[in-house]
Amino acid sequence: MDETSRRAVDAAVRWLDTHHGSGPQQQTMRILKVTEEAGEAASAWIGVQGQNPRKGVTHTPREVADELADVALAAFVAIRSLGFDPAEVLSAKAAKVLDRMAAHQALTTQRGQDTAPR
């Protein structure tokens, strides 16, 4: 997460806290916002694919990417609203993904060696 993103997330949380509060109900709303934004990304992808026969092609891949960025920012706002540092949470999750991928690769390599003709 770069500095601009961090500042935007912190500013959004401050604004939301000031205007709506920061209790459990508002945390819930911020988590639900992630699903709303994901729906917009899905809708844009449907528009890229032209899957709505009434509308045809309505979006570009860049618009989908922008919607996905909204999903990420909404998630970071929700994470911050829960009291965690989004960059730290993301980094920890990324490390787990890398560990899982490395373990899978090691298992695949081992199985390949075990099943290789001798």
Secondary structure as UniProt FT lines:
FT   HELIX           3..20
FT   HELIX           24..49
FT   TURN            53..55
FT   HELIX           61..81
FT   TURN            82..83
FT   HELIX           86..115
//
